[in-house]
Amino acid sequence: MRHCTLSWQHLAENITSYSFAGTQLTVEVHPRDAMPQLLKKFSLAKRLQGDKNGNTRPRQPGGKDAHAYPWDRSSLKSIPLDLRQFEKLDTYASQVTVKSGLDELVSDLLQEAHSDLERVRAIWIWICHHIEYDIEAAQEKDRQAFKPTTILQTQKTNCDGYAGLFEKMCRIAGVQCMTVPGYSKGFGYQPGQSFSGEFDHAWNAVYLEGRWHLVDSTWGSGLVDSTTSKFTFLYNEFYFLTHPALFIEDHFPDNKNWQLLKPPQSLRQFENNMYHKSEFYNKGMLSAHPETSTIKTVNGKATVTIESCAPTLFMFMLNGKQEHGLLNLRKNGMKLDVYPPTVGTHKLQIFAKGNSEIYSSVLEYTLKCHYTDMDVPLPAELHQPVGPSWFSEQMGIVKPSHLEPVIYTSDGRCSVSFGVEEGISVLASLHGDDGPITEETQRRYIFQLHREKRTELKVQLPHAGKFALKIFVKKRQEPGNYIFVFNYLLCCTNAKVNWPVFPESFGNWGPDNELLEPLSGVLPANHNVPFKLKLHGVAKALVKGQDTWPLTLNHEGYWEGSCSTAGCQEVYVMVLENANHNFYSYILKYKVNAQ
């Protein structure tokens, strides 16, 4: 019989567990860098200090767990984290399946976890990606649905079940964890509402790196649609180790110590404080003003401002419609002026886009309006945003002549200009709520000129009032429609204003052409009307009415001449681009007033 001989020193360095069965000695030999099972058990026992009955006694939160309030903007988390460190672990944990019981599930999850933080992360990821919120169980308060064994079978539960499962799995993993009941601003919450009676939510506190930290796996897993009451898995990183000064915005624990704040907030403060939804912070928002959920209008107006980390697109809805407001984008945030159309209570929602293609709700206010200014009504076609911004610059419109979103004109005319990047085409249209502006003529009150890489929009208003001057762009070489970029609000109070449309231009009207006169698209009958234009790449030019009148090129580069409107209803400006051809193209069309 062959014998295997090991020195005692070798055994001492490599034996990691042993057991006696009669006279038989079983030895397990592991690599030097593997943690011995005995040491693992000792480490676990040290982490979870037990009472005389063997039950663990998590330390209650104290002064060293508290974070300063209000939020110092340093981090969304209570522990400095680089989420990239979890990429491999997150992928692994999300794909682990239930084979038998909870112990085996936790054991499988911890295969790739090497610290308490990673153990908690693996458990969090698995729950958020596998457990569905059970709306029926929540409404019926089915206690069976809260049990971990039932949850593993159905993979459904309510907030108590989420919190209980998270606590149980953490304890199996050797991490101290507590379930925290309290009030929440969750599904069905209305801004400004009061809280009393039975607690409506539960979440967890976990003990990591010598401090308590907060998690909510219910809200991390997805959301319930308020219209259909259906749950959708939609992972939300925000509720993993959330900074307590942010967690308190929608979680109020039964014990103020679990706020982990210094100073702690009262229930009244919790009720009155502005509720910033998780997407507010996920999309880089820093602050909003007013800081209360209910706003009273002043002289019929309410103003909301938001500060963000980076340029962000916003939109708003007042009572479910994108109307009655001026939203102006800023480099790092936005300003919104809202004018409720009637007295009473109104719902204001603000949405932000961030890096995704979807706008998400970030704020919700209740507006109390006791007075409306009848002179303020805004055009229904006034879309958001209003005024130039970083976004219009990003879309190729730079150095605008008017930086403010509102343009006031006393005579009903204005001129707006801006630089246009190479390869960008610009389109503009004018919109009002009444008067002669129709879809057919909404662009005829604007005459567009282009010179030296700048586009000028000459605008004539058909009457006094408020109008939306909408700006669109597209890349010339790409197919598709023009994209709305922004608009100006044009305001005129002069009741005498009654400007006609500009002449109709055709496709051959070049972007660098310039019209000096006549600017009115409607000419008087039986008059001799002077014409003056700057045309590029043209061999000949003429005006055609009842007869034909040639235009001549002067020393300043303008084509000049005159035309009689007698005996005609329409007048055209025509050009010959090639002197060797006889085909003239229409570039402008005028109407002649009836006699």
C-alpha positions in Angstrom: 0.0 0.0 0.0 1.3 3.4 -0.9 1.3 6.2 1.6 1.1 9.9 1.2 3.2 11.9 3.5 2.7 15.5 4.4 4.8 17.6 6.7 3.0 19.3 9.6 4.0 22.6 8.3 2.5 21.8 4.9 -0.7 20.6 6.5 -0.9 23.7 8.7 -0.7 25.9 5.6 -3.2 23.9 3.4 -5.7 22.0 5.6 -8.9 24.1 5.6 -11.4 21.7 7.2 -11.5 18.3 8.8 -13.8 15.8 10.5 -13.5 12.6 12.5 -15.6 9.5 11.7 -14.4 6.8 14.1 -10.7 6.2 13.3 -10.9 7.9 9.9 -9.5 11.3 9.3 -10.9 13.3 6.4 -8.7 16.2 5.1 -9.6 18.9 2.6 -6.7 20.5 0.9 -7.3 23.9 -0.8 -5.1 26.4 -2.7 -3.2 28.8 -0.5 -5.3 31.8 -1.8 -8.7 30.2 -1.0 -10.5 31.3 2.2 -10.7 28.3 4.6 -14.3 27.2 5.5 -13.5 27.5 9.2 -12.3 31.1 8.7 -15.4 31.8 6.7 -17.6 30.6 9.5 -15.6 32.5 12.0 -15.9 35.6 9.9 -19.6 35.2 9.5 -20.0 34.7 13.3 -18.1 37.8 14.0 -20.2 39.9 11.6 -23.4 38.7 13.1 -23.2 39.0 16.9 -25.9 36.8 18.4 -27.8 36.9 21.7 -27.9 33.9 24.2 -30.5 32.2 22.0 -28.4 32.6 18.8 -30.5 35.3 17.3 -28.7 38.2 15.6 -28.9 41.7 17.1 -28.3 44.3 14.4 -27.0 47.6 15.9 -29.6 50.3 16.1 -28.8 53.5 14.1 -26.9 56.2 15.9 -25.1 59.5 15.4 -22.3 58.1 13.2 -25.0 56.8 10.7 -26.5 60.3 10.2 -26.0 62.4 7.1 -26.4 66.1 7.0 -29.7 67.6 5.8 -30.3 69.2 3.3 -28.6 67.3 0.5 -25.1 68.6 -0.2 -25.2 67.6 -3.9 -22.1 65.5 -3.4 -23.5 62.1 -4.5 -26.8 60.3 -5.0 -25.4 57.5 -2.9 -24.6 57.1 0.8 -21.4 55.3 -0.2 -19.1 56.5 -3.0 -19.7 54.1 -5.8 -18.5 53.5 -9.3 -21.3 51.5 -10.8 -19.0 50.2 -13.5 -17.4 48.0 -10.8 -20.7 46.1 -10.6 -21.2 45.4 -14.4 -20.0 41.8 -14.3 -21.7 41.0 -11.0 -25.0 42.6 -12.1 -25.0 40.5 -15.3 -24.3 37.3 -13.3 -26.9 38.0 -10.5 -29.7 38.9 -12.9 -29.3 35.5 -14.7 -29.3 33.3 -11.6 -32.4 31.1 -11.4 -34.2 29.5 -8.4 -33.3 25.8 -8.1 -34.7 24.8 -4.8 -34.8 27.0 -1.7 -33.7 30.4 -0.5 -30.4 29.2 1.0 -29.2 27.7 -2.3 -30.3 30.8 -4.2 -28.3 33.0 -1.9 -25.3 30.6 -2.2 -25.5 30.8 -6.0 -25.7 34.6 -6.0 -22.7 34.9 -3.8 -20.4 32.9 -6.1 -19.3 36.2 -7.7 -19.5 38.4 -4.6 -16.4 39.0 -2.5 -17.5 41.7 0.0 -20.5 42.6 2.0 -21.2 45.4 -0.5 -21.1 42.9 -3.4 -23.3 40.5 -1.5 -25.9 43.1 -1.0 -25.6 44.2 -4.6 -26.1 40.7 -5.9 -29.2 40.2 -3.8 -30.6 43.6 -4.8 -30.1 42.9 -8.5 -31.7 39.5 -8.3 -34.8 40.8 -6.5 -35.2 43.8 -8.8 -35.1 41.7 -11.9 -37.1 38.7 -10.8 -39.8 39.7 -8.3 -43.0 41.4 -9.6 -45.1 43.7 -7.6 -48.4 41.9 -6.9 -51.1 44.6 -6.9 -53.9 42.2 -5.9 -52.0 40.8 -2.9 -51.2 44.4 -1.8 -54.8 45.4 -2.0 -56.1 42.3 -0.2 -53.2 42.3 2.3 -52.6 38.6 1.7 -50.1 37.6 4.4 -49.1 34.5 2.5 -47.8 36.6 -0.3 -45.2 38.0 2.1 -43.5 34.7 2.9 -40.1 34.1 1.2 -41.1 30.6 0.2 -44.3 31.8 -1.4 -42.4 34.7 -3.1 -39.9 32.3 -4.7 -42.7 30.1 -6.0 -44.9 32.9 -7.5 -42.1 35.5 -8.0 -44.7 38.1 -6.9 -45.2 40.0 -3.7 -45.9 43.5 -2.3 -43.6 45.9 -0.5 -43.7 44.0 2.8 -42.7 40.9 0.8 -39.9 42.7 -1.0 -38.5 44.0 2.2 -38.9 40.7 4.1 -37.2 38.7 1.3 -34.4 41.2 1.1 -33.8 41.1 4.8 -33.9 37.2 4.9 -31.5 36.9 2.0 -29.1 39.4 3.5 -29.1 37.6 6.8 -28.3 34.3 5.0 -25.5 36.1 3.3 -24.2 37.3 6.7 -25.1 40.9 6.3 -27.0 42.8 8.9 -30.3 44.1 7.5 -33.5 45.5 8.9 -37.0 46.0 7.5 -38.2 49.6 8.0 -42.0 50.4 7.8 -43.3 53.9 7.1 -45.2 56.3 4.9 -44.3 56.8 1.2 -45.0 59.1 -1.7 -45.6 56.3 -4.1 -48.4 55.0 -6.3 -51.5 57.2 -5.9 -49.7 60.0 -4.1 -51.0 63.5 -4.6 -48.8 66.5 -3.9 -49.6 68.1 -0.6 -51.5 65.2 0.8 -51.4 64.3 4.6 -50.3 61.0 6.1 -51.9 59.3 9.1 -53.0 55.9 10.3 -51.5 52.6 9.1 -48.1 52.7 7.3 -48.3 52.1 3.6 -44.8 51.0 2.7 -41.7 49.0 3.8 -38.1 49.1 2.8 -34.7 48.1 4.2 -31.6 49.3 5.9 -28.3 47.4 5.5 -25.2 47.6 7.5 -22.1 48.2 5.3 -18.7 49.6 6.1 -19.6 50.5 9.6 -22.8 52.5 8.8 -26.4 51.9 8.0 -27.6 52.5 4.5 -31.1 52.5 2.8 -32.5 50.5 -0.1 -36.0 50.0 -1.6 -36.1 46.9 -3.8 -39.9 47.4 -4.4 -39.3 50.7 -6.2 -36.0 49.5 -7.7 -37.8 46.7 -9.6 -40.3 48.7 -11.6 -43.5 50.8 -11.5 -47.2 50.5 -11.6 -49.1 52.4 -14.4 -51.6 54.7 -12.7 -54.1 54.3 -15.5 -54.0 50.5 -16.0 -52.8 49.5 -12.5 -50.3 47.1 -14.3 -46.8 46.5 -13.1 -43.9 46.8 -15.5 -40.3 45.8 -14.7 -38.2 48.9 -15.0 -35.0 48.8 -13.1 -34.3 51.9 -11.0 -30.8 52.3 -9.7 -31.7 55.3 -7.6 -33.1 53.3 -4.7 -29.9 51.3 -4.1 -28.0 52.9 -1.2 -29.8 56.2 -1.7 -28.4 59.2 0.1 -30.7 59.7 3.1 -31.2 63.4 2.4 -32.8 62.2 -0.9 -34.5 59.1 0.4 -36.5 61.2 2.9 -38.3 63.0 0.0 -40.5 59.9 -0.5 -39.8 57.7 2.5 -40.8 58.6 6.1 -39.9 55.8 8.5 -41.9 54.9 11.7 -38.7 55.6 13.8 -37.0 58.9 13.0 -33.6 57.3 13.7 -34.0 55.4 10.5 -34.1 58.6 8.5 -30.3 58.6 9.1 -30.4 62.4 9.0 -29.1 65.2 11.1 -31.4 66.9 11.9 -34.3 64.5 11.3 -37.4 65.7 9.5 -40.9 65.9 11.0 -43.9 64.3 9.4 -45.3 67.8 8.6 -42.1 68.7 6.9 -42.3 65.4 4.9 -45.8 66.3 3.8 -45.0 69.9 2.8 -41.6 69.3 1.2 -41.4 69.2 -2.6 -41.4 65.7 -4.0 -38.6 65.2 -6.5 -39.2 62.0 -8.3 -36.3 59.6 -8.7 -36.0 60.5 -12.4 -35.3 64.1 -11.2 -32.0 63.0 -9.9 -31.4 60.1 -12.4 -31.5 62.7 -15.2 -29.1 65.0 -13.5 -31.4 67.6 -11.8 -29.9 69.4 -8.8 -32.7 71.6 -7.5 -36.0 73.2 -8.3 -37.8 76.3 -7.1 -40.4 76.7 -5.6 -39.5 74.0 -3.0 -43.1 73.4 -2.0 -45.5 71.2 -3.8 -48.3 73.8 -3.9 -47.8 77.1 -5.7 -50.1 80.1 -5.5 -50.1 82.2 -8.7 -49.1 85.9 -8.5 -51.1 88.1 -10.9 -52.2 85.0 -12.8 -48.6 83.6 -13.2 -46.5 80.9 -11.6 -42.8 80.5 -12.2 -40.8 77.3 -11.9 -37.0 77.0 -12.3 -34.8 73.9 -12.4 -31.1 73.6 -12.1 -29.4 70.6 -13.7 -25.9 69.3 -14.0 -25.9 69.5 -17.8 -28.0 70.8 -20.7 -31.3 69.0 -20.6 -34.5 69.0 -22.6 -37.7 69.7 -20.7 -41.5 69.8 -21.4 -44.5 70.5 -19.3 -48.2 69.7 -19.1 -50.9 71.8 -17.4 -54.0 69.8 -16.8 -52.7 67.2 -19.3 -52.0 69.7 -22.1 -48.9 71.4 -23.4 -50.5 74.9 -23.2 -50.6 78.1 -21.3 -46.8 78.3 -20.5 -43.5 79.6 -21.7 -40.6 77.1 -21.2 -37.2 78.6 -21.8 -34.2 76.2 -21.9 -31.0 77.4 -20.1 -27.5 76.0 -20.3 -28.0 74.1 -17.1 -31.7 74.0 -16.5 -34.9 75.8 -17.5 -37.4 78.5 -16.6 -41.1 78.0 -16.9 -43.8 80.7 -16.7 -47.3 79.2 -16.4 -50.6 81.2 -16.9 -53.6 79.0 -15.8 -56.6 79.9 -18.1 -59.1 79.8 -15.2 -59.2 80.3 -11.5 -59.1 77.2 -9.3 -56.7 74.3 -8.8 -54.5 73.0 -11.6 -52.1 70.1 -12.0 -48.6 71.0 -13.4 -46.3 68.2 -14.5 -42.7 68.7 -15.6 -40.8 66.2 -17.7 -37.1 65.8 -18.6 -35.5 63.9 -21.4 -31.8 63.4 -20.3 -29.8 61.0 -22.4 -32.7 58.7 -23.3 -35.3 59.3 -26.1 -38.1 59.3 -23.6 -39.4 62.2 -21.5 -39.9 61.1 -17.8 -41.9 62.9 -15.2 -39.6 64.6 -12.7 -41.8 67.1 -10.8 -45.4 67.7 -10.1 -47.0 70.8 -8.6 -50.5 71.8 -7.5 -51.3 75.4 -8.7 -53.8 77.5 -6.8 -55.0 80.3 -9.1 -57.3 83.1 -7.7 -56.9 85.5 -10.7 -56.4 85.2 -14.4 -55.1 87.9 -16.7 -57.3 88.0 -19.8 -54.6 89.8 -21.8 -52.2 86.9 -21.3 -53.7 84.0 -23.4 -51.0 82.3 -25.4 -51.4 80.8 -28.9 -52.3 77.1 -28.8 -49.6 76.5 -31.4 -46.9 77.9 -29.1 -44.8 74.7 -28.6 -41.9 74.2 -26.2 -39.2 75.4 -25.9 -39.7 79.1 -26.5 -36.6 81.2 -27.4 -33.1 80.1 -28.6 -30.9 78.0 -26.4 -28.1 75.4 -26.3 -30.5 73.1 -28.2 -31.1 75.4 -31.1 -27.3 75.9 -31.3 -26.9 72.1 -31.3 -29.3 71.9 -34.2 -27.3 74.4 -36.3 -28.8 77.8 -35.4 -26.3 80.1 -33.8 -25.8 83.7 -32.7 -29.5 84.8 -32.9 -30.3 88.5 -33.0 -32.9 88.0 -30.2 -31.9 86.1 -27.2 -35.1 86.5 -25.2 -38.1 84.2 -26.0 -40.6 87.1 -26.3 -40.4 89.8 -29.0 -42.6 92.9 -28.7 -43.4 95.0 -31.8 -45.4 98.2 -31.8 -46.0 98.4 -35.6 -46.6 94.7 -36.2 -43.3 94.1 -38.0 -40.0 92.6 -36.8 -36.8 91.0 -38.2 -35.1 88.0 -36.6 -31.8 86.8 -37.8 -29.3 84.0 -36.9 -26.3 82.2 -38.2 -26.9 78.8 -39.9 -24.3 76.1 -40.0 -23.2 74.6 -43.3 -25.7 72.1 -44.9 -28.7 73.2 -42.7 -32.0 74.4 -44.2 -34.4 76.6 -42.2 -38.1 76.8 -42.4 -40.4 79.2 -40.5 -44.1 79.6 -40.0 -46.4 82.0 -38.1 -49.3 80.8 -36.0 -52.1 82.7 -34.2 -55.4 81.6 -32.7 -57.7 83.8 -34.9 -57.7 86.1 -37.8 -56.8 85.4 -41.5 -53.8 83.0 -40.8 -54.6 79.6 -42.3 -52.4 76.6 -42.9 -52.1 77.8 -46.5 -50.9 81.3 -45.6 -49.1 80.8 -42.3 -45.7 81.0 -44.0 -46.7 84.0 -46.2 -46.4 86.5 -43.3 -42.7 85.6 -43.2 -40.1 86.4 -45.9 -36.9 84.5 -45.6 -33.6 86.0 -46.7 -30.1 84.5 -46.6 -26.9 86.4 -46.8 -23.3 85.7 -45.7 -24.2 82.5 -43.7 -27.0 84.3 -41.8 -30.7 83.8 -42.3 -33.1 86.7 -41.8 -36.8 86.3 -41.2 -38.9 89.4 -42.0 -42.3 89.1 -40.2 -45.4 91.1 -40.8 -48.4 90.5 -38.5 -51.9 90.4 -39.9 -53.4 92.0 -36.8 -52.7 92.8 -33.2 -52.3 89.9 -30.8 -49.9 87.1 -29.8 -48.3 84.8 -32.4 -45.9 81.8 -32.4 -43.0 82.2 -34.8 -41.9 78.5 -35.2 -38.4 77.6 -36.5 -37.7 74.2 -38.1 -34.5 72.8 -39.6 -33.2 69.8 -41.6 -30.0 68.7 -43.1 -30.2 69.3 -46.9 -28.5 66.1 -47.8 -30.8 63.9 -45.7 -34.3 62.8 -46.5 -37.2 63.4 -44.1 -39.2 66.2 -42.6 -38.1 69.4 -41.0 -37.6 69.2 -37.2 -39.1 71.7 -34.9 -36.4 73.5 -32.9 -37.9 76.4 -31.0 -40.3 79.3 -31.4 -40.5 83.0 -30.4 -43.6 84.6 -29.0 -44.5 87.7 -30.9 -46.6 90.3 -29.1 -48.4 93.4 -30.6 -51.0 95.5 -29.0 -51.5 98.0 -31.8 -55.1 97.6 -33.0 -54.3 99.4 -36.3 -51.9 96.7 -37.5 -53.2 95.0 -40.6 -50.2 93.9 -42.7 -50.8 91.8 -45.9 -48.9 88.6 -46.7 -45.5 88.7 -48.4 -45.3 87.6 -52.1 -45.4 83.9 -52.6 -41.9 82.4 -53.5 -41.2 79.4 -55.6 -38.5 76.8 -55.5 -36.2 78.7 -57.8 -36.1 81.6 -55.4 -32.5 81.2 -54.2 -31.6 81.3 -50.5 -29.1 84.1 -51.2 -31.6 86.3 -53.1 -32.8 89.5 -51.5 -36.1 91.4 -52.0 -36.2 95.1 -51.3 -39.5 96.1 -52.9 -42.3 95.5 -53.1 -42.5 93.5 -49.9 -46.3 93.3 -49.8 -47.7 90.3 -51.6 -50.8 92.3 -52.5 -50.3 95.1 -55.1 -52.7 98.0 -55.7 -54.7 97.9 -59.0 -53.9 100.3 -61.8 -50.6 101.4 -60.3 -47.1 101.5 -61.6 -45.1 99.5 -59.0 -41.3 99.7 -58.6 -39.3 96.5 -58.2 -35.8 96.1 -56.7 -34.2 92.7 -56.1 -30.8 91.1 -55.7 -30.7 87.9 -57.7 -27.7 85.5 -58.0 -26.8 83.4 -61.1 -29.3 85.1 -63.3 -28.9 86.2 -66.9 -32.1 88.1 -67.3 -35.1 89.1 -65.1 -38.5 90.5 -65.9 -41.9 91.2 -64.3 -45.0 89.8 -66.0 -48.5 91.2 -65.6 -50.9 92.1 -68.4 -47.7 92.9 -70.3 -44.0 92.1 -69.7 -41.5 94.6 -68.2 -37.8 93.8 -68.1 -35.6 94.5 -65.1 -32.1 95.9 -65.5 -29.0 95.2 -63.4 -27.6 98.4 -61.8 -24.0 99.0 -60.6 -24.9 97.9 -57.1 -25.9 94.5 -58.2 -29.7 95.0 -57.9 -32.2 94.2 -60.6 -34.6 97.2 -60.9 -37.6 98.2 -62.9 -41.3 98.8 -62.7 -44.6 97.1 -63.7 -48.1 98.3 -64.3 -50.8 96.3 -62.5 -53.6 97.5 -64.9 -55.7 94.8 -66.3 -54.3 91.9 -64.3 -55.0 89.9 -61.2 -51.5 88.4 -60.7 -48.0 89.6 -61.2 -44.9 87.3 -61.5 -41.2 87.9 -61.2 -39.4 85.6 -63.7 -35.7 84.9 -64.4 -33.6 83.4 -67.1 -30.7 81.5 -65.6 -28.9 80.6 -68.9 -28.6 83.3 -71.6 -28.4 80.5 -74.2 -31.9 79.3 -73.3 -35.3 80.9 -73.7 -37.0 79.2 -70.6 -37.9 81.6 -67.8 -38.6 80.4 -64.3 -41.2 81.8 -61.9 -39.6 83.0 -58.6 -42.2 85.3 -57.0 -46.0 85.8 -57.3 -48.1 88.8 -56.3 -51.8 89.3 -56.0 -53.4 92.4 -57.4 -56.3 94.0 -55.4 -59.6 94.0 -57.1 -60.6 97.4 -58.6 
